[in-house]
């Protein structure tokens, strides 16, 4: 694996990460509802760390080859997004929560982020369809698991940078505008709910 391959993967990966989706919606929602977005982003990255471990161990291919297991993961992830999105719509909250509430919710914010990205079937498909195209085989190259781990770590770094910027920007722009912030939070909740429902219907329709 050379520098050109890493740069090519980075360019493609950044394009994919910058496409708004459930991760973006959660980063925005967490950035507006919590005093710090780092715990939410840390959770999202932790979920992709799980995908990286699965891909490095070769288990991602096993999951993709089992329609039943892939359907179960998709349904679980979609149902969680629907539940979380509905909760955000019901209780949008506002920026400026008390420090005590923020401290008490950090573990929950982290866990939610890890669950969203960890159960995201699109994340698994990224590791199955995109990442393998940048792996080099044959003499003179690192073992495939090592290359997979390196590209997975690069993807995690991209996610951390983009989602942290999204969450911080949302808070900086909307932090002093409670009405606008509530509207954006509700939009983020609706996005999570809609994405979850779409994934659920799409997967069940193929069963």
N, C-alpha and C positions, 0 to 999 in steps of 0.2 A: 504493500500500500504506500503510495507516494503522496507528496504534497498536493499535486494536481487532483488526485482522487478525493482527498480530504476537502479541498476547496469546492469541488463539484458537489460533493455530498452536502456540505454546509450551505451552499446556495439553494439546492433543492429543498433541504430541510427547513431553512428559514422561510421559504415560500409557503410550505405546508403549515408551519407553526403560525405564520401570520394570517392564515385564513381563520376568521372568527368561527368559534364553535362553542361547545360546552365548557372547555377550559377557559376561554376568554370570558364567557358569561360568569363563571364562578370567580375569576380573578377580579372582574369589575365589581361584582356583588360584594366580595370580601373586602375589597379596597374601600368601599363606601360604608360598609357596616362595621368594620373593625378598625382599630387605631393603627394597626400594622398589617400589611398584606403579605409579609414575608412567611408567616406560618401557612397561609393558604397556598402560596407558590411552592413552599417546601413540600407540602402534601402532594401537590400535582406532580412535582419532580419525583417524589418517592414512588408514586404510582408507575411512572415510566422506568424507574429503577427496577421495578418488578418485571416489566416487559423486557428490559435489557437482560436480566438474569435468566428469564425463560428462553430468550433467543440464544444467549450464550450457551446455555445447557442443551439446546436443541429441542426444548419442550414446546416452543412456539409452533414448530412444524407439526408436532403431535396434536396440539389443540386445533390447528387449522384442518388437520386431516380427520377430525372427529366432528361431524355435523351436530351430534347431540351435545357435546361439550361446548362447542362454539355457540350454539343456540342458547344454552343455559347461561353462559357468560353474557351474551347479548341481552337476554331478557332481564338478568339481574342488574346489569348496568343501566339499561333503559328505564327499568322500574325505579331505580334509585334516583335517576335524573328527574323523572316525573314527580317523585315524592319531594325531592329537594326544591324543584322549581315551584311546586304548589306551596311549599312552606314559605318561600321567598315572596310569592304573590300575596299570601295571607298576612305576613308580617314583614313588610319591606324595611322597616327601621329607618334610621337617619344617621348621618355621620355625627361623631361626637359622643359615642357611647362612653360610659364611665370606665375608668381604668380598671376597677374591680371586675366589671363584667367582661372586659376584654381579656384580662388575665385568666379568668375562669373558663373562657371559651377557646383558648388557644389550642388545646388538645383536640377539641371537637372540630375546629376549623381545619387543622392539619389532617385529621382523619377523613373529613369530607373530601378534601382535595385529593388525597391518596385513593379514596374509593372511586371518585369520578374518573380519574385518569387510569387507575388500575383496572377498572371494569369496562373501560372504553374499547369496544371492539375495533374501532378505527385505529387506535394505537397499536393493537396487535397486528392489524393488517399492514400498517406502516413498516413494522419490523419484518413482515413476511414478503411484501411486494416491492418496497423501495430499497431498503437497506441491502438485501442480497445482491442487487445490481452493482454495488460498489465494492464487493468482496473480490479479492484476487487470489487465485489458486496457483499451485505449481511451485517449483523450486525458487528459492530466493524471496519468498513471501512469508509473512507471519502466519501462524496457524489461524484457521478461520474463526475459532472461538475468540481469539485475542482481537482480531479485526472487528468482530461483531461487538465485543465489549467496548472497543475504542469508539466506534461509530455510535453506539448507544449512549456513551458518556457525552459525546458531542451533541447528540440530540437533546439530552437532559440539560446541557448548558444553554442551548438555544431556547428551550422552554423556560428555563429560569430567567434569562435575560428579557425575553419578550413579555412573559406574563407579569413579571415584576414591574416592567415599564408600563404595561396596560393598567395594572392595579393602582400604581402610584399616580399615573396621569389622571385616572378617573377621580381619585381623591383630591388631587390638586385643583382640577378644573371645577369639580362639582361639590367640594367639601363645604364651601360657604353658600351653597345654593340648595337648601334642604328640599324644596319642592322638585327641582330638577333632578336632584340625587334620587329621590323616591321614585320618580318616573323612570330613571335609568335602571334602578334596582329591579323595579317591576318588569321592565323590558328584559333584563337579564334572566329573571325568574321565568318569564314566558318563553325565552329562548331555550332554557334548560328543559322546561316542560315539553316544548314542541320538538326539540331534538330527541328527547327520550321517547316520546310517542311515535315519532317517525321511525326510529330504529326498531322499536317494538313491533310496529305494524309491518315494516319491511322484512324483518327476520321471520316473523310468524307466517307471513305470506309465502315464504319459500319452503316452509316445513311440509 
